[in-house]
């Protein structure tokens, strides 16, 4: 993602609205591409959303993992650095309706702040020390979850992320249920 001015982080930290951060990023892209004029607000807020939402899809290994967790009776949710309703809508559109979705509008703090992970465990009714957080960002997911007291696991599809102390790493979600150090025996993890 190209965002040299860090507009997205300004959004998740409450300094810009979703629309403002998107338009700022479009203006940056237009400058890089040496395009003149101003972006059409309606096109980039409504039109873009209509187009991009048609392409939301999970990685192939996500539905089988969620089905296996359902079969084992293990609760799961999503913690996002976006607002809850938007992310819940994205997940539903992608065929992944999660029962629990926690966004920055719920906690007031983005990942890697501990509150995001602890509120997620609370809403799942799980002990944080027995709750597995799966993510793909070293700082926001891996270290954030670990430092909040959760079991932390990074999905590193390209095997490019550093190995971290007390953070599991897999290349595919199909490997998650086969990690010997984790217990998936119909108990909350």
C-alpha positions in Angstrom: 0.0 0.0 0.0 1.4 3.3 -1.0 0.8 5.9 1.7 3.9 8.0 2.3 2.0 10.6 4.4 0.5 7.9 6.6 -3.0 9.1 6.0 -4.5 5.7 6.9 -2.9 5.7 10.3 -4.2 9.3 10.8 -7.7 7.8 10.0 -7.4 4.9 12.4 -6.1 7.3 15.1 -9.1 9.5 14.7 -7.4 12.5 13.0 -9.1 12.1 9.6 -12.4 10.6 8.5 -12.5 7.5 6.2 -13.4 9.7 3.2 -10.7 12.3 4.0 -7.9 9.7 4.2 -9.0 8.1 1.0 -9.1 11.5 -0.9 -5.7 12.4 0.5 -4.2 9.2 -0.7 -5.8 9.7 -4.1 -4.3 13.2 -4.3 -0.9 11.7 -3.5 -1.3 9.1 -6.2 -2.4 11.8 -8.7 0.7 13.8 -7.9 3.0 10.8 -8.3 1.3 10.1 -11.7 1.6 13.7 -12.6 -2.2 14.0 -13.1 -3.7 17.5 -12.8 -7.0 18.5 -11.2 -8.7 17.3 -8.1 -10.3 13.9 -7.5 -14.0 13.6 -7.8 -15.3 13.1 -4.3 -18.4 11.2 -5.3 -16.4 8.9 -7.6 -13.7 8.1 -5.0 -16.1 7.7 -2.0 -19.2 6.1 -3.5 -18.1 4.8 -6.9 -14.8 3.3 -5.8 -16.6 1.5 -2.9 -19.1 0.0 -5.3 -16.4 -1.4 -7.5 -13.9 -2.5 -4.8 -16.6 -4.2 -2.7 -17.3 -6.6 -5.6 -13.8 -7.9 -5.3 -13.6 -8.6 -1.6 -12.7 -12.3 -1.2 -11.0 -14.3 1.5 -7.8 -16.2 1.0 -8.5 -19.8 0.1 -7.4 -21.1 3.4 -9.7 -19.0 5.5 -13.1 -20.7 5.0 -11.7 -24.2 5.9 -10.1 -22.9 9.1 -13.3 -21.2 10.2 -15.3 -24.3 9.4 -12.9 -26.4 11.5 -13.2 -23.9 14.4 -17.0 -24.1 14.1 -16.9 -27.9 14.2 -14.6 -27.8 17.3 -16.9 -25.2 19.0 -14.2 -22.6 19.2 -15.3 -19.0 19.1 -13.6 -16.6 16.8 -13.8 -12.9 15.9 -12.0 -10.1 14.1 -10.0 -7.2 15.5 -9.6 -4.4 13.0 -8.0 -1.0 12.7 -11.0 0.1 10.8 -14.5 0.9 12.2 -16.6 -2.1 13.2 -19.6 -1.7 10.8 -17.4 -1.3 7.8 -15.2 -4.3 8.5 -18.2 -6.4 9.5 -19.8 -5.5 6.1 -16.5 -6.4 4.3 -16.4 -9.8 6.1 -20.0 -10.5 5.3 -19.6 -9.5 1.6 -16.6 -11.9 1.5 -18.7 -14.7 2.8 -17.2 -14.6 6.3 -19.8 -13.3 8.7 -18.0 -13.2 12.1 -20.1 -13.0 15.3 -17.6 -10.7 17.0 -15.9 -7.8 15.2 -14.0 -5.2 17.2 -13.0 -1.9 15.5 -11.3 1.3 16.6 -14.7 2.8 17.2 -15.4 0.3 20.0 -12.1 0.6 21.8 -11.0 4.1 20.9 -7.5 2.7 20.3 -6.1 0.9 17.2 -4.0 -2.2 17.2 -1.3 -2.7 18.6 -2.9 -1.1 21.7 -3.7 -3.9 24.2 -7.3 -2.7 24.6 -8.2 -3.9 21.1 -7.1 -7.5 21.9 -8.5 -7.6 25.5 -11.9 -6.3 24.3 -11.9 -9.0 21.6 -11.2 -11.7 24.2 -13.9 -10.2 26.4 -16.5 -10.3 23.7 -15.5 -13.9 22.8 -15.8 -14.7 26.5 -12.3 -16.1 26.6 -9.3 -15.8 28.9 -6.8 -13.6 27.0 -4.0 -16.0 27.9 -6.0 -18.8 26.2 -7.0 -16.7 23.2 -5.2 -17.1 19.8 -4.8 -13.9 17.7 -4.0 -14.6 14.1 -2.7 -11.7 12.0 -0.3 -10.7 9.3 1.4 -7.6 10.6 4.4 -7.9 12.9 3.7 -4.8 15.0 -0.1 -4.4 15.0 -0.9 -8.1 15.2 2.1 -10.2 16.3 3.7 -8.0 19.0 0.4 -6.3 19.9 -1.4 -9.5 20.7 1.7 -11.0 22.4 2.2 -8.0 24.6 -1.5 -7.9 25.5 -1.1 -11.5 26.9 -2.7 -13.4 24.0 -1.3 -16.3 22.1 0.1 -14.7 18.9 0.4 -16.2 15.5 1.5 -14.5 12.2 0.5 -15.7 8.8 3.6 -15.2 6.7 2.5 -16.4 3.2 5.8 -15.4 1.6 8.1 -16.3 4.5 9.5 -12.8 4.7 8.6 -11.9 8.3 11.2 -12.0 11.1 10.9 -14.7 13.8 9.8 -13.2 17.1 9.9 -14.4 20.6 6.6 -16.0 21.7 5.0 -15.4 18.3 4.1 -18.5 16.2 4.4 -18.2 12.5 2.7 -20.2 9.7 2.7 -19.9 5.9 -0.9 -21.0 5.6 -3.9 -21.0 7.8 -4.2 -24.7 7.0 -1.2 -25.2 9.3 -2.8 -23.5 12.4 -4.6 -26.6 13.7 -1.4 -28.6 13.5 0.8 -26.5 15.8 1.8 -28.9 18.5 2.2 -26.2 21.1 -1.5 -25.2 20.7 -4.4 -27.2 22.0 -7.6 -27.5 19.9 -9.6 -30.0 21.8 -13.0 -28.4 21.9 -11.7 -26.0 24.5 -11.4 -22.3 24.1 -7.8 -21.7 23.0 
